[in-house]
Amino acid sequence: MTQVTAEKSYQNRPKAVGITVRKPQFTPQAIRRHYFANSPIMSHLLTALSSTFPIGEQFFVHSVRNVRDRVKDEKLQAQIAAFIGQEAMHSKAHAAFNDAWRRDDYNLDRFQAWLARKDSYIKGLHPKIQLAITCAFEHFTALLGGYILRHPEILASSDEDTIKLWVWHAIEEIEHRAVAFDVYQHVYGDDKVRRKIMRSVTTGFASLTFYSATRLFWQDKKKSLPKVTGNFLGIYLIGKMFVQLLPEYLSYFKVDFHPSEIDYSEIVNMWKQRLATEYLHPEFQKERSTGAYS
């Protein structure tokens, strides 16, 4: 009887609003190595981030599941379910992307082995700290996703499969950007610890990304170094991105901060429309047919 009641309760749970789980639709082998703005530096930076996603996104799910039984709000429970579904798809997609890039001259394995050891250590920390770490990283992924969507000019030279992967991922990061934060506030509500963890994550995230991107660039030096114009463009884009995203990053430390205060709705809807009509992405075509966006 208890099991039946639990099943009925789960079935009657409201669906998450604004968070849709979609299957990835791209061919990783078709993506060229310098896929982002024809810039080796920018492309290696994105690939370095991709190499962290399978382990990282699994950890994000783990940190939320740690405390899920303490969440009594049914709407938030529905959002958690959608968050887990999206992150599972992201992990799967980037694992496929990373596997397609394993070459003798482009080795991600050593770095990922180091990540696995770090992941094991972090999972031994208090659940509150783990969830605060996830909140920080979710803020970063939403900012980066929003930046990519807001600057279509840097995607102009990208092939179709690059856009199907990175734009799809950016949209979903924006959709679920507040879930981990809301869970943290619901269960702990300790803003002092949340901000403290963000400062630590910022330092670690920046050094980790720089290190891994540099290693990938150096492994690819025979092809990367000759592209002087592309590399200067990459340095310019990274510097510009840092300056433009700084106010949004700093908003995390405000007393009344909430991830949803950054409005991405217009640019997200524009890209959903493009993925449905220009790139014939079946998941977004399905949504468009239901009138989810016009």
Contacts in CASP RR format, 6 or more apart in sequence:
PFRMAT RR
TARGET T0000
AUTHOR 0000-0000-0000
METHOD contacts of the structure
MODEL  1
MTQVTAEKSYQNRPKAVGITVRKPQFTPQAIRRHYFANSPIMSHLLTALS
STFPIGEQFFVHSVRNVRDRVKDEKLQAQIAAFIGQEAMHSKAHAAFNDA
WRRDDYNLDRFQAWLARKDSYIKGLHPKIQLAITCAFEHFTALLGGYILR
HPEILASSDEDTIKLWVWHAIEEIEHRAVAFDVYQHVYGDDKVRRKIMRS
VTTGFASLTFYSATRLFWQDKKKSLPKVTGNFLGIYLIGKMFVQLLPEYL
SYFKVDFHPSEIDYSEIVNMWKQRLATEYLHPEFQKERSTGAYS
13 74 0 8 1.000
13 77 0 8 1.000
13 78 0 8 1.000
13 81 0 8 1.000
14 74 0 8 1.000
14 75 0 8 1.000
14 78 0 8 1.000
15 78 0 8 1.000
15 82 0 8 1.000
16 75 0 8 1.000
16 78 0 8 1.000
16 79 0 8 1.000
16 81 0 8 1.000
16 82 0 8 1.000
16 83 0 8 1.000
17 75 0 8 1.000
17 79 0 8 1.000
18 175 0 8 1.000
19 79 0 8 1.000
19 82 0 8 1.000
19 83 0 8 1.000
19 86 0 8 1.000
19 172 0 8 1.000
19 175 0 8 1.000
19 176 0 8 1.000
19 179 0 8 1.000
20 82 0 8 1.000
20 86 0 8 1.000
20 172 0 8 1.000
20 175 0 8 1.000
20 283 0 8 1.000
20 287 0 8 1.000
21 82 0 8 1.000
21 85 0 8 1.000
21 86 0 8 1.000
21 89 0 8 1.000
22 86 0 8 1.000
22 89 0 8 1.000
22 168 0 8 1.000
22 172 0 8 1.000
22 283 0 8 1.000
22 284 0 8 1.000
23 89 0 8 1.000
23 283 0 8 1.000
24 89 0 8 1.000
24 92 0 8 1.000
24 93 0 8 1.000
24 96 0 8 1.000
24 164 0 8 1.000
24 165 0 8 1.000
24 168 0 8 1.000
25 164 0 8 1.000
25 168 0 8 1.000
25 281 0 8 1.000
25 282 0 8 1.000
25 283 0 8 1.000
26 93 0 8 1.000
26 161 0 8 1.000
26 164 0 8 1.000
26 165 0 8 1.000
26 168 0 8 1.000
27 161 0 8 1.000
28 96 0 8 1.000
28 97 0 8 1.000
28 99 0 8 1.000
28 100 0 8 1.000
28 101 0 8 1.000
28 161 0 8 1.000
28 165 0 8 1.000
29 100 0 8 1.000
30 159 0 8 1.000
30 160 0 8 1.000
30 161 0 8 1.000
31 97 0 8 1.000
31 100 0 8 1.000
31 159 0 8 1.000
31 161 0 8 1.000
31 162 0 8 1.000
31 165 0 8 1.000
32 159 0 8 1.000
33 43 0 8 1.000
33 101 0 8 1.000
33 106 0 8 1.000
33 220 0 8 1.000
33 223 0 8 1.000
34 40 0 8 1.000
34 43 0 8 1.000
34 223 0 8 1.000
34 224 0 8 1.000
34 227 0 8 1.000
35 43 0 8 1.000
35 46 0 8 1.000
35 158 0 8 1.000
35 159 0 8 1.000
35 162 0 8 1.000
36 42 0 8 1.000
36 43 0 8 1.000
36 45 0 8 1.000
36 46 0 8 1.000
36 154 0 8 1.000
36 158 0 8 1.000
36 162 0 8 1.000
36 166 0 8 1.000
37 43 0 8 1.000
37 154 0 8 1.000
37 155 0 8 1.000
37 157 0 8 1.000
37 158 0 8 1.000
37 230 0 8 1.000
37 233 0 8 1.000
37 234 0 8 1.000
37 237 0 8 1.000
38 157 0 8 1.000
38 227 0 8 1.000
38 230 0 8 1.000
38 233 0 8 1.000
39 227 0 8 1.000
39 230 0 8 1.000
39 231 0 8 1.000
39 233 0 8 1.000
39 234 0 8 1.000
39 237 0 8 1.000
40 217 0 8 1.000
40 220 0 8 1.000
40 223 0 8 1.000
40 224 0 8 1.000
40 227 0 8 1.000
40 230 0 8 1.000
40 231 0 8 1.000
41 213 0 8 1.000
41 217 0 8 1.000
41 224 0 8 1.000
41 230 0 8 1.000
41 231 0 8 1.000
41 234 0 8 1.000
41 235 0 8 1.000
41 238 0 8 1.000
42 154 0 8 1.000
42 233 0 8 1.000
42 234 0 8 1.000
42 237 0 8 1.000
42 238 0 8 1.000
44 213 0 8 1.000
44 216 0 8 1.000
44 217 0 8 1.000
44 220 0 8 1.000
44 224 0 8 1.000
45 209 0 8 1.000
45 213 0 8 1.000
45 238 0 8 1.000
46 166 0 8 1.000
47 101 0 8 1.000
47 213 0 8 1.000
47 216 0 8 1.000
48 209 0 8 1.000
48 212 0 8 1.000
48 213 0 8 1.000
48 215 0 8 1.000
48 216 0 8 1.000
49 144 0 8 1.000
49 209 0 8 1.000
50 94 0 8 1.000
50 97 0 8 1.000
50 98 0 8 1.000
51 94 0 8 1.000
51 98 0 8 1.000
51 108 0 8 1.000
51 111 0 8 1.000
51 112 0 8 1.000
51 115 0 8 1.000
51 212 0 8 1.000
52 115 0 8 1.000
52 208 0 8 1.000
52 212 0 8 1.000
53 90 0 8 1.000
53 91 0 8 1.000
53 94 0 8 1.000
53 95 0 8 1.000
54 91 0 8 1.000
54 92 0 8 1.000
54 94 0 8 1.000
54 95 0 8 1.000
54 98 0 8 1.000
54 112 0 8 1.000
55 112 0 8 1.000
55 115 0 8 1.000
55 116 0 8 1.000
55 119 0 8 1.000
56 91 0 8 1.000
56 115 0 8 1.000
56 119 0 8 1.000
56 137 0 8 1.000
57 87 0 8 1.000
57 88 0 8 1.000
57 90 0 8 1.000
57 91 0 8 1.000
57 94 0 8 1.000
58 87 0 8 1.000
58 91 0 8 1.000
58 119 0 8 1.000
59 119 0 8 1.000
59 122 0 8 1.000
59 123 0 8 1.000
59 130 0 8 1.000
59 134 0 8 1.000
60 87 0 8 1.000
60 134 0 8 1.000
60 137 0 8 1.000
60 138 0 8 1.000
60 180 0 8 1.000
61 83 0 8 1.000
61 84 0 8 1.000
61 87 0 8 1.000
61 88 0 8 1.000
62 123 0 8 1.000
62 130 0 8 1.000
63 127 0 8 1.000
63 130 0 8 1.000
63 131 0 8 1.000
63 133 0 8 1.000
63 134 0 8 1.000
63 180 0 8 1.000
64 80 0 8 1.000
64 83 0 8 1.000
64 84 0 8 1.000
64 131 0 8 1.000
64 134 0 8 1.000
64 179 0 8 1.000
64 180 0 8 1.000
64 183 0 8 1.000
65 84 0 8 1.000
66 127 0 8 1.000
66 130 0 8 1.000
66 131 0 8 1.000
67 127 0 8 1.000
67 131 0 8 1.000
67 183 0 8 1.000
67 187 0 8 1.000
68 77 0 8 1.000
68 80 0 8 1.000
68 183 0 8 1.000
70 186 0 8 1.000
70 187 0 8 1.000
71 77 0 8 1.000
71 80 0 8 1.000
71 183 0 8 1.000
71 186 0 8 1.000
71 187 0 8 1.000
73 186 0 8 1.000
76 179 0 8 1.000
76 182 0 8 1.000
76 183 0 8 1.000
76 186 0 8 1.000
79 176 0 8 1.000
79 179 0 8 1.000
79 182 0 8 1.000
80 179 0 8 1.000
80 183 0 8 1.000
82 176 0 8 1.000
82 179 0 8 1.000
83 176 0 8 1.000
83 179 0 8 1.000
83 180 0 8 1.000
86 172 0 8 1.000
86 175 0 8 1.000
86 176 0 8 1.000
87 176 0 8 1.000
89 172 0 8 1.000
90 169 0 8 1.000
90 172 0 8 1.000
90 173 0 8 1.000
93 165 0 8 1.000
93 168 0 8 1.000
93 169 0 8 1.000
94 169 0 8 1.000
97 165 0 8 1.000
98 108 0 8 1.000
98 112 0 8 1.000
101 108 0 8 1.000
102 108 0 8 1.000
102 109 0 8 1.000
105 219 0 8 1.000
105 220 0 8 1.000
105 222 0 8 1.000
106 216 0 8 1.000
106 219 0 8 1.000
106 220 0 8 1.000
107 219 0 8 1.000
108 216 0 8 1.000
111 212 0 8 1.000
111 215 0 8 1.000
122 130 0 8 1.000
122 133 0 8 1.000
123 130 0 8 1.000
124 130 0 8 1.000
128 187 0 8 1.000
128 188 0 8 1.000
128 190 0 8 1.000
128 193 0 8 1.000
129 193 0 8 1.000
129 197 0 8 1.000
131 180 0 8 1.000
131 183 0 8 1.000
131 184 0 8 1.000
131 187 0 8 1.000
131 188 0 8 1.000
132 184 0 8 1.000
132 188 0 8 1.000
132 193 0 8 1.000
132 194 0 8 1.000
132 197 0 8 1.000
132 198 0 8 1.000
133 197 0 8 1.000
133 201 0 8 1.000
134 180 0 8 1.000
134 184 0 8 1.000
135 180 0 8 1.000
135 181 0 8 1.000
135 184 0 8 1.000
135 194 0 8 1.000
135 197 0 8 1.000
135 198 0 8 1.000
136 194 0 8 1.000
136 197 0 8 1.000
136 198 0 8 1.000
136 201 0 8 1.000
136 202 0 8 1.000
136 205 0 8 1.000
136 252 0 8 1.000
137 201 0 8 1.000
137 205 0 8 1.000
138 173 0 8 1.000
138 176 0 8 1.000
138 177 0 8 1.000
138 179 0 8 1.000
138 180 0 8 1.000
138 181 0 8 1.000
138 259 0 8 1.000
139 177 0 8 1.000
139 181 0 8 1.000
139 198 0 8 1.000
139 249 0 8 1.000
139 252 0 8 1.000
139 259 0 8 1.000
140 201 0 8 1.000
140 205 0 8 1.000
140 249 0 8 1.000
141 173 0 8 1.000
141 177 0 8 1.000
142 173 0 8 1.000
142 174 0 8 1.000
142 177 0 8 1.000
142 259 0 8 1.000
142 262 0 8 1.000
142 264 0 8 1.000
143 245 0 8 1.000
143 248 0 8 1.000
143 249 0 8 1.000
144 170 0 8 1.000
144 173 0 8 1.000
144 245 0 8 1.000
145 169 0 8 1.000
145 170 0 8 1.000
145 173 0 8 1.000
145 174 0 8 1.000
146 170 0 8 1.000
146 174 0 8 1.000
146 264 0 8 1.000
146 267 0 8 1.000
147 241 0 8 1.000
147 244 0 8 1.000
147 245 0 8 1.000
148 154 0 8 1.000
148 155 0 8 1.000
148 166 0 8 1.000
148 167 0 8 1.000
148 170 0 8 1.000
149 167 0 8 1.000
149 170 0 8 1.000
149 171 0 8 1.000
149 174 0 8 1.000
149 264 0 8 1.000
149 267 0 8 1.000
149 268 0 8 1.000
149 270 0 8 1.000
149 271 0 8 1.000
150 267 0 8 1.000
154 237 0 8 1.000
155 162 0 8 1.000
155 163 0 8 1.000
155 166 0 8 1.000
155 167 0 8 1.000
158 166 0 8 1.000
160 279 0 8 1.000
163 275 0 8 1.000
163 279 0 8 1.000
164 275 0 8 1.000
164 279 0 8 1.000
164 281 0 8 1.000
167 271 0 8 1.000
167 275 0 8 1.000
168 275 0 8 1.000
168 281 0 8 1.000
168 283 0 8 1.000
170 271 0 8 1.000
171 268 0 8 1.000
171 271 0 8 1.000
171 272 0 8 1.000
174 264 0 8 1.000
174 268 0 8 1.000
175 268 0 8 1.000
177 259 0 8 1.000
177 260 0 8 1.000
178 258 0 8 1.000
178 259 0 8 1.000
178 260 0 8 1.000
181 258 0 8 1.000
181 259 0 8 1.000
184 194 0 8 1.000
191 255 0 8 1.000
195 252 0 8 1.000
195 253 0 8 1.000
198 252 0 8 1.000
198 253 0 8 1.000
202 249 0 8 1.000
217 224 0 8 1.000
224 231 0 8 1.000
225 231 0 8 1.000
248 262 0 8 1.000
251 257 0 8 1.000
251 261 0 8 1.000
251 262 0 8 1.000
269 293 0 8 1.000
272 284 0 8 1.000
272 287 0 8 1.000
272 288 0 8 1.000
272 292 0 8 1.000
272 293 0 8 1.000
273 284 0 8 1.000
273 288 0 8 1.000
273 293 0 8 1.000
273 294 0 8 1.000
275 281 0 8 1.000
275 284 0 8 1.000
276 284 0 8 1.000
276 285 0 8 1.000
276 287 0 8 1.000
276 288 0 8 1.000
277 288 0 8 1.000
287 293 0 8 1.000
288 294 0 8 1.000
END
